Amino acid sequence: MPLDNIIQPGMRGAFYGRHSTDKQTMETQRTMAYEFAKKYGCTIVCEYEDAGVSARKKKLDDREGISLLLKEATDGKFDFVLINHHDRIARNPMEHQKIRMTLAGCNIPVVVISSESLYVSGDFIVDLIKDGTSKMEVDNTRIRTRDTAKSILLKGKWTGGKAPFGYRYDKVNKTFSQCAEELIIVRRMYELYRNREGFQSIAHLITHEYSKSIGKATVRWIITNPFYAGYMSHHRKSERSRNSITPIENWLMIKSDLIQPIMSLDEWKETWAIFEQRKTGKLNPKMYKTSFFLSNLMRCSVCNSILIGNDQTTFDKKRNKHYGEKWYCCPTCKYKIESYRMHSVIEAVLNDLKTQNLEDVSQNVYNELLKERLLVTDRKTRSMKNLTEAEHQLQMAEDHSKRLASLVKDLENIDDNTKMIRVLTLQKEHLTSQINKLKTEIHQLDKKVQYLELIEGNENEITRNIKSMSVMTNGSNNNDIRKMITYLVVEAIFTPKTINNKKVVTYGDIAIQTRSSLVRTTIC
């Protein structure tokens, strides 16, 4: 049917426009829409826009412009819709069909201005081909863009975009320059992160120290960017979510002579090892933000249960005073002891550290961590052996299953071969699940080995930590004391000697096994 039989003078039109990036504008699309309306003697009464929105990355329901258009179409606010091109309204074939069905139900035609044709051709197959072609075009463009960026990166050249925080890119000379003030902040971020601060905490500290507003996401991108070590990277960000980071095994990292680094690659890898451990939840920065310094480290000698911290304090605003106590409680024996009394052992640990030769302490800590690394490595080796055996068994089960399947003429006829095939199918499912678990475990153990080698077991890192701990006092920052305790203490065993009728320990002993010595003291 000719377009002028559908779009009549005096009809009310709606314009929908979309572009994917902030660098693009809506003006061309809007101008073409108004020219079309003028040509057909119509008026555009509504405009709906999704500016800087990718139809590939954002689902239909998450795009405000098109969602509002579909809603107001049912209210009869306009008689037809104008779009510049088929792919402006959607990229996904399923979304195209949803839009067509919604607007068709409202008897609202959609006109593609660039071709002066109807969005709904009346032929389902033709529309499906258009939708598929639209998606194929964007997929091909994405692949070409990715391949081009990879090709440029392999030459050590900048692929474009904004330079990382602390650097400026000269498009004319194609060189990077450093911003000294910002790089001071970057170095401070790395220092705080290595000292076990989290992204949110670092953002807060940087904002306070340098009066420069920095968000948590910015800190995260800086900490995980090898650019500061002189390397450009490709495929660091996930294609599906720009805020997520892909496994480093999938990255392409190229050293670039254009970058003047502020750290070595080994230093950056050490920081990355901390990041990966935190991702597993085994090195959560929040574990240091507690006033219970011996949390998860102290056991009861009677029942072997971990003593749990219980904060029963309250604050009276009128009197500006704290009431109540903080307790360590045994969940099995049901006794409790005030945390401030238990924390008197901190001074004993510090005094013990100060009386020892720091070089000897560092060596003892290194030896202990080396043993731990060897244990993890041994566990990884056993898991890899189990993985090889499981994969071999799976292959045998698949081969056996195929041989039996060739002998079975009718699957509905349950004979011995059919029963065996079903058994083998269950076995394959079990083995596949086991293989997946082993692969995950091996990956985590591998990251643990790297962390122990690069961070915890690094001799220079150990020496630095021990020296900084040797000058600490009971009055040091709570976070620093907690970090010191978790670093030095392997475990603490508490023995209650006398307990009153309120289940409060009045006298007891505590033995603390550090990485370098055994400290015993009395709690009274």
N, C-alpha and C positions, 0 to 999 in steps of 0.2 A: 504494500500500500504506500503511495506517495506520502512524503513527510508532511506536505501542506494539507493533507486530508486529516492529519492527526493533530498537528499544532495549528490552532486557529487564532486569529487576531483577538486580543482581549484576554487571552488565557494568562493565568498566573504561573510564573516559572520559579524554580528554585535552582540556585547554582551550588554545585558541590566541587570543591577543589582540594587537592592534596599534593604535597611535595615531601620528599624524604628527609632532606637536610635543612639546617638553618641557613645555609648559604644560598638556597634557592628561594624564589619568590612566587607569589600567587598571581601577580599582576597580569601575566600573559593569559593564563587560564580565565581570569575574570573578564578581561577585555574581550576575548573571543565569545564568552557567554553573552555579554551585553550586546555585542554586534549581532549575534544570532537572534536574540530577542527582538532587537530593533527591526531586523529583516522580516520577521514573521509577525510584527505588530503586537508583540506580547510585552509583559512587564515582569521583571524579576523582583519578587516580593520577599524572598528569603535567601540567605547565604549561609552555607555550612562549610566549614574549613577544618582540615587536619594539617596544620603547618608543622613541618619538621617531624613528620610521623611516617615511619616505614610500614607499609602494608604487609611486608614479609615478616617483620619482627613483632608487630603488634596485632593481636587478634581483633576481629571485627568489633566485639563487645567492648574492647579497651580503647577504641578510637571514638572520641567524644563527638566529632563532627558528623560522621556517618550514622552513629547511634541516635543522635538527636534528629537527623533527617528521617530515619525510619520511624521514629516515634511520632513526629509531627505529620508524617504522611498519612497516618491513620486518623489524624485530627482534621484532615482536609485543608491544610493551610496553603497548599499549592496544587496546581493541575499537572505539572510535568517537571522533570529534573534535567538539568544540563550538566554534562561532564565533558571535559576536554578530550579525554582518551579513555579507551576501555580499561586500561590498567590503573587509572586514577582511583577508581571506586573500590577495587580489590585486586589481590594477586593470587588468592587461593581459589581454586574451582568450587570448593564447597561454599565459600563465602559468597561467590558470585551467584550461586543458585539460591542461597538464602535471601539475598537482596532482591533477586528477580521475583521470587515467590511473594515476598512481603509487598513490593510495589505493585505487582500484578493483582494482588488481592485488593488493593486500593484503587485499581484502574488508573494508575499513574505511569505514563510512559517515560522512558529515559532516553535522551538523545545524546549520541556521541558527536560533539561539534566538529571535530577534525575531519570526519568523513560524512557528516550530515546523514547519519544512519541511526536506526534504533538499536539500543543496547540489547533488547530482546528481539531476535530475528524471526521468531516463530518456529524455528527448526532447532530442536533440542541438540541434535548432533553438531550442527554448525556452532551453536553457542558453546558447547562443550569443547570443541576444537579451539575456539577463540580463547576460552578460559585457560586451557592447557598450554596454548602458545604463549599467553601472557606470563604464566608461571615459568615456562621454559626460558623465556627471554630474561627474566630477572635472575633465574638460577645461572644462566650462561654468563650474564653480566657480572654476577658475583664471583664466579669461577675465574673469569678473565681478569677481574680486578685483583683477586687474590694471587693469581699466577704472575701478574705484572709486578705486584708489590714484592713478591718473592724474588723475582728476577732482579729487580733493582737492589734489594737487600743483599743478594749474593755478591754484588759488586761493592758492598760496603757503603752504599749511598743511602740517603734519607728518603723514606717512602712518602713523606708528606705529613701534613697535620701539624698540630701545635707541639712545639718542643717540650720535653719534660721540664718540670719545675726546677729552676736553677740554671737553665740554659736558654739561649735565644738562637733562632736559626735565621741566617741571612740568605734570603732566596736568590739574591743576585750573585753573591760569591759562593753560595752553597757551602757555607761553613757554620759551625756552632761557636758561640762565645759563652763564657761563663758569667753568671750573675752572682758575684761574691756574697752578697747579703743573703740571698736565697739558699746558696749552698751551705752556709753556716747552719741554717735551719735544717737542711737535709742531713747533715752530719749529726746534728743533735737528735734527729728522729731515729737514725740508725743506732746511736748510742743508747737511747731510751729503750728501743726495741730489744737490743741485746741484753739490757738490764731487766728484761721480763715485763716491761710495760706493754699494755694492749693498745690497739689502734685508737680507741676512744680516749683512753687516758693520755696518749701522746698528743692527740689533737687538742685536748684541753690544756695540757702543759705548754705546748708550743704557742697557743693563742694567748696564754697568760704571760709567758716569758718574753715573747717577741711582739706582743700586741698586733698579731697578724692572724686573722681568722682562717683556720685550717680545718677542714672537715675530716671525719674518720675515713671516708672513701679515698680522699687525696693521700692520706698517710699510707693507706694500704697499697695504692698504685706506686708510690715512691719506693716503699720497702721491697716490693716484688719486681722492681724494674732493673734489669742488668745494665741499663744504659749508663748508670752511675759508675759501673766498672769498665765502661768503654765498649759495651756490646749492644748492638741493635738486635731486636728480636721480632720474630714473625709467628703468628698463631698463638700469641700469649693470651689473648682474650677469646672467650668462647663466642662462637657465631650466634648461638641462641640467646645468650645473655651477656650483655656488654660488661656487667658488673662481676662476672665470674672469671676465674683464671683457670686455664687448662693445665693438665699435668705437664711438668717441665720436660718430660720425655717427648712430648709432641711439639716442642718449640724448635724453631730454627734460630740459632744464635750466631751472629757474625761479628767478629771484632772489627771496629771501624776506626780508621785513622782520623776521622773527622771529630771524634769525641776526645776531649781531655778528661780522663776519668778522675774521680776523687777517692777511689779505693781499688784494690786488686780484685780479680775475679774470685780468688779464694775467700777474701773477706765477704764478698757478696754472697757466695755459696754458703758460708757459715750462717748468715742471716736467713737465707732461704731455708736452711735445715731447721731453724727455729720455727719458721712459718709452717713448714710441713708437719712438724710435731704438734703444733697448736691446732692444725686442721683436724688431727685425729682425736683431739680432746685430751691428750695426755700431757699437755703443757699449757693448761689454761692460765692466762695471766691473773684471773680472778682468785686462783688458789693462794696468791700472795696477799690479797686484800682481806685479811682476817686478823682479828686480835687474838685468836687462839693459835699461838705460834707452833704448838705441838700437834695441831690437827692432822689426823690420818697417820701419825708417826708413833703414837704412844699406845701401848697395850697393857692390859691388866695381867699381872703375873698369876692370878688365881684362875681366871677363865679364858685368858688369851684374847679377849674381845678388845676392839679398838675403843679407846675412850672418846666420847663425843662431846663437843663443845655446846653449851647451852647458855645463851645470853638471857638472863632474867632481869636485866636492868630496865628502869624506866626513868624518864626525865620530867621533873616538875617545872613547868615554865614559870609559874608564879614565884617559886622559891629559887629558881635557877640552880637546881640541884639534882644530881643523879641518885636514884635509890635502887637497891637490889644488888645482886652479884652476878658475875659470870662464872660458870662452873664447868669443870670436866666431869663427865658422868660415865659410869660403867653401866651399859645397858643390861648386863646379865646379873652382876652382883648388886646393882642398884645403889651403890655408894656414890658420893660426889665430893669434890674438893675444889676450893676457890681457885680460879685461874691465876690470880696474882701470886698465890703461894706456890703453885706449880711452876710459875715462870721465874721463880728465884733460881731455878736451875740454869737459866740463860747465862747468868753471871759466872757460874761454874764452868760452863762450856767456853765462854770467852776467856776466862782466866787460864783454862787448860790450853787453849790455842796460843795465848801470849807467852806461856812458859816454854813452849816447844820451839825448836828450830824450824822456821817457816819453810826452808828448802826441804827439810825432811817431811814436813806435813804435806807439802805440794807433791812430793814423790810418792808418799803413801796414798794420797787421794788419786793420783794418776794410776797407781798399781791397782787400786780397787776398781776404778772405772774401766781399766783395761780388762780385768777379769769379767766385769759385767758385759763389755763389748764382745768378748770371746764366747760368753754364754749365749748371747743373742745370735752371734754368727753360727754357733753350733746348732741352735734351734732352727735357724734359717736353712742350714744344710740338711737337717733331718726333714724339714717340710718340703724342700726341693726333691729329696729322694722319694718321699711319699707321693708328691705330685707326679713324678715320672712313672711310679708304679700304678697310680690311679689312671693315668692316661693310657698306659699299656693295657690295663684291664678293660678300659672302655673300648679300645680298638679291637681287642679280642671278642668282646661282647657284641660289637657291631658286625664283625666278620661272621661270627657264629649265627647271629640273627638273620643275616642276609642268606646264608646257606640254607637255613631252615625255611625261610620265606619262599625260596625257590622250590621247595618240596611240597608246600601247602597249596592245594588247588582251590580250596574253598575255605575262606576265613571263618565262615559261620559253622563249619563242620569242626567241632572241637576234638582234635586228636592230640596225641602226645607232642607232636611238633608245634601245634598251635599253643598249647599250654606252655611249652618251653619258650616260645617267642614272647609270650606275655611276661614270663619270669625275667627274661633277658631285658625286656623293655623297662621293667621296674628297676633292674640292676643298673641300666644305663642312666636312668633318671637320678638314682642315688649317686652314682659315680660322677655325673656331670655337676651335681650340687657340691659334692666333696671337692672336685677340682676347682670350682669357682671360689670356694672358701679358702682352699690352700693358696690360690693365686693372690687373693686379698691379703692373707696372712703374710705371705712372702714379701709382698710389696710393702706392708707396714714394717716388717722386720728389717727390710733393706733401708728404709728411711730412718729407723731407729739406730742402725749401725752407723749410718752417715752422721746422724746427730751426735752420737757418742764420740765419733772420731773427730768431727769438725768443731764441736762446741764443748760438751761436758768433758771429753777426754783430751782436749787440746792442751798441751803443756803450758803454753803461754797464757791461755785463758784461765787455767787452774792457778797459776802463779799470781795472776792479776787479782783473781777472786780472793785468794787466801790473804794477800797483802791488804786488800781493802777491808776484809773481815777482821783482821788483827787489830785494827784501830777503832773498831766499833765499841760502843758501851751500851749499858742497859737503857740509856736515854735516847738511843738512836731511833730513827724513823721506823715505825711498826713494819712497813713493807720490807725495809732493809733487813730487819731482824728475822722476819719470816723467810726471806730469801736465804739468809745465812743458815738458818736451821734446816731448811729443806735441802740445802746443798751439802752441809756437813754431816747431818744426822742420818744414820742408816735406820735405826729404830730406838725407841725408848721403852723400858719396861718399868711399870710402877707397881710397887708392892704396898698395899695398905696394911699398917700394923695395928692401929687402933681406930675404931669407928664409934661415934656416939649414937645416942638413940634417935637422932635425926638423920642418920645415915651419912653424916659428914665425917670425912677422914680427918682425924686430929693429929695423926702421926703416920709417917710412911717413908719408904725409900724409893729412889728412882735411879735406874742405871741407864745411861745413854751411850750407845755405841755409835761413835762418830766414824768417819772414814779413816781416821788416823789413830784413835785411842778410845779407851773406855772411861767414861766419867761417871762416878757415883757420888750421890749426895743425899742428905736427909731432908725431908719436908716436914716441918713441924709448925 
